[in-house]
Amino acid sequence: MKAKAVLLLGLMCSLPVSAANVIIVSVKNSSGIDVEAVKRIYLGKMKAFPDGSKALPLTFEQGNDVRGAFNTGVLGK
């Protein structure tokens, strides 16, 4: 499946004293993105960016600690 814009959730590096959620958006995507847009994409309420390019949320498997931290910290779930 070709997607003009691909969203990828991941941690680039994990240190015991520091951790962060990272949202990666294609350099070809000129749409701005904020936390509210990320929430809407991952909750299935938003399927595309304002410029019309497809948003494809990716995440870790269920039960993964990083996924749990993202769901709690960003999505409030």
C-alpha positions as CSV (number, residue, x, y, z in Angstrom):
1,M,0.0,0.0,0.0
2,K,1.4,3.4,-1.0
3,A,0.9,6.1,1.4
4,K,2.0,9.7,0.8
5,A,2.6,10.1,4.5
6,V,3.5,7.5,7.0
7,L,3.3,8.0,10.7
8,L,5.6,5.9,12.8
9,L,5.6,5.7,16.5
10,G,8.9,4.6,18.1
11,L,11.6,5.3,20.5
12,M,14.9,6.1,18.8
13,C,16.8,5.2,21.9
14,S,15.7,4.1,25.3
15,L,17.7,5.1,28.4
16,P,16.7,4.1,32.0
17,V,16.7,7.8,33.0
18,S,14.9,9.2,29.9
19,A,12.2,8.1,27.5
20,A,10.1,10.0,25.0
21,N,7.4,9.4,22.4
22,V,8.6,10.1,18.9
23,I,6.3,10.8,16.0
24,I,7.9,10.5,12.5
25,V,6.2,12.1,9.5
26,S,7.5,11.9,5.9
27,V,9.6,14.8,4.8
28,K,7.3,15.0,1.8
29,N,4.4,15.9,4.0
30,S,4.0,19.6,4.3
31,S,1.1,19.5,6.7
32,G,1.7,20.5,10.3
33,I,1.0,18.1,13.0
34,D,0.3,18.6,16.7
35,V,-0.6,16.4,19.6
36,E,-4.3,16.7,19.0
37,A,-3.9,15.6,15.4
38,V,-1.8,12.6,16.6
39,K,-4.6,11.7,19.1
40,R,-7.2,11.8,16.3
41,I,-5.1,9.7,13.9
42,Y,-4.4,7.0,16.5
43,L,-8.0,7.0,17.7
44,G,-9.2,6.5,14.1
45,K,-11.0,9.9,14.0
46,M,-8.7,11.3,11.4
47,K,-7.6,9.4,8.3
48,A,-5.7,12.0,6.4
49,F,-3.6,15.1,6.9
50,P,-5.0,18.6,6.0
51,D,-3.4,18.4,2.6
52,G,-5.3,15.2,1.9
53,S,-2.4,12.8,2.2
54,K,-3.1,9.5,3.9
55,A,-2.2,9.1,7.6
56,L,-1.1,5.6,8.5
57,P,-0.6,5.1,12.2
58,L,1.9,2.4,13.2
59,T,2.6,1.2,16.7
60,F,4.1,-1.6,18.7
61,E,2.3,-4.9,19.5
62,Q,-0.2,-5.1,22.3
63,G,1.4,-5.6,25.7
64,N,4.5,-3.7,24.7
65,D,5.6,-1.2,27.4
66,V,6.3,1.6,24.9
67,R,2.9,1.2,23.4
68,G,1.4,1.4,26.8
69,A,3.3,4.5,27.7
70,F,2.2,6.1,24.4
71,N,-1.5,5.2,25.0
72,T,-1.4,6.5,28.5
73,G,0.7,9.6,27.9
74,V,-0.5,10.8,24.5
75,L,-3.9,9.2,24.0
76,G,-5.0,9.3,27.7
77,K,-6.1,5.6,27.6
